[in-house]
């Protein structure tokens, strides 16, 4: 299996052998049930669809209820696809959990970062503020100049500007 689905429960700390405190994240991972096996013939690519966290039957739409009934699993709140391992024989309804990993394995964890809404460049990119003297008035937290004057008479693509900050997919090894 190339991946599992989980959710963050909280944070705690673990002490190393020399007594240093190491912050750690506690995750609830699995059990994840195989809800669909995709192949090149039917879908154009090979993948495994997994479901995580049980959902009440009454909160499931009719198309999804049929999808889960076909795979003989209870309705799941979260569905995700992962690349399949070519030699492994997957079965509908099969369950996977953290037993796939052994001590010392390296994993990549992906999730959404905390959304911070519309933010200026000082918060978003750690820009410094402008001087609060020499006639600046109330513009000391503004971006400042964003491009040249008459040539090229435009702002360049990729310029760091104010906007939405956070709520992006972030991966950590």
CORUR-V295113 format. One record per backbone hydrogen bond with DSSP energy under -1.0 kcal/mol. NH is the residue of the N-H (numbers start at 1). CO is the residue of the C=O. E is the energy in kcal/mol with one decimal. If there is no record, write none. Layout:
# CORUR-V295113
NH;CO;E  NH;CO;E
This chain:
# CORUR-V295113
7;28;-2.0  9;26;-2.9  10;26;-1.4  12;24;-2.4  14;22;-2.4  16;20;-2.8  19;16;-1.6  22;14;-3.1  24;12;-2.6  26;10;-3.0  28;7;-3.0  30;5;-1.8  32;96;-3.1  33;51;-1.9  34;94;-2.6  35;49;-2.8  36;49;-1.3  38;47;-2.7  43;39;-2.6  47;38;-1.7  48;82;-2.8  49;36;-2.9  50;80;-3.3  51;33;-2.2  52;78;-2.3  55;75;-2.2  59;56;-1.2  60;57;-1.5  65;61;-2.6  66;62;-2.1  67;63;-1.8  68;64;-2.5  69;65;-2.2  70;66;-2.0  71;67;-1.0  73;68;-1.9  77;53;-3.5  78;52;-2.3  80;50;-2.2  82;48;-2.4  88;85;-1.1  93;34;-2.7  94;91;-1.8  96;32;-2.7  100;97;-1.6  101;98;-1.8  105;102;-1.9  109;172;-3.1  111;170;-2.0  113;168;-2.7  116;165;-3.0  119;163;-2.8  124;120;-2.6  125;121;-2.1  127;121;-1.4  130;140;-2.6  139;136;-1.2  142;139;-1.7  159;156;-1.4  163;119;-2.3  165;117;-2.2  170;111;-3.3  172;109;-2.7
